[in-house]
Structure formats: C-alpha cells, structure tokens
C-alpha cells in the first residue's frame, strides 16, 4: 500500500492518495503500535501528509505506542517530533523520559541521547530524576559516546551537587549496604549520629 501511495503522490493523483492514506490510518486504529510502522514508512517515502496524520495519532496514543514492540524501531527524527510536541499525551514527564530511555537502550546505547533535550525536566520531580535517571541512562551495553553524552546531560539536570558525584558510579559504590540497622544510604554522605 505504501508503494501505491508513493506512486499516487509522485504523479499527483490526490484522490487515490487520500483514499490510501485513509485506509492505512484505519488499519492503525485497531492497534496503535501500527503507527510506528506508518510513521517510519511515510517518512522514508516522503509522504508528508500521511506522516503528519500518523504523528498526530501517535501523540494521542503515545503511552500505548511506547510500550509496543515496534517502538524501538521508531526513527529518531520522528521520536524527536513526538517528544517536542506540547500535545504529547503522557500522564507525566517521567513517562516520556522512561520511554526515551527504553528507546535509547533498545538501540544498544548508540543513538538518541541528543533527544534528552526534549524532556522537560522542570516537570519532573527532582528526587525521581536523581534516583531513576542514572540507572536508566547508564545501563550495561550503552556505548561509550552515548554514556559520555548521558553523563553530561545528567550533570546539567540533576537537582543537587551531591547527586553529581553519583553519576556513572555503580550502585554498590553509591550505596553502603553494610549497615543493616540503618539501611542503605549514600556512601558519600555522613551517617546520622
């Protein structure tokens, strides 16, 4: 269908193109994960109207799409369009951050760290950001360049200077689990008296 849509677009057969676009979008309505395939194919084939319609639908179904198996295949410029939109339908910005972190990790840590600029950290609880961001972004398997960029982003967005010392350190170095009575506490902070 995409090849036919591309031909209709190339030869300016508008009615055929609109009919095909409608049929493609109708198929996607049954399963929002299809929007990823539609966005990717329409972007690659320069079918801008179909791409824009699919992006609009994806904004409304972002949560469902981000949990789908196809999400990791979403092209980077399309994910940037979604994350930068004020219309992105997420319960909170933490969800957008988690989806991006999963997408980065699915790419073997070699893509997309620059998309972090679209995360609205001012809408994220600072405690969540300090606790969740390092392990989500600096997982095993993240490429060296990706990890360097992630550390730079974390250092500029973590809420306090004490948290900066934790960026990139393994958890066993951050938390001291030796004291069973008090429980774990950051090793770099003094224990309470």
Beta strands, then each sheet from edge to edge (+ up, - down):
strand 1: 175-176
strand 2: 185-186
sheet 1: 1+ 2-
end
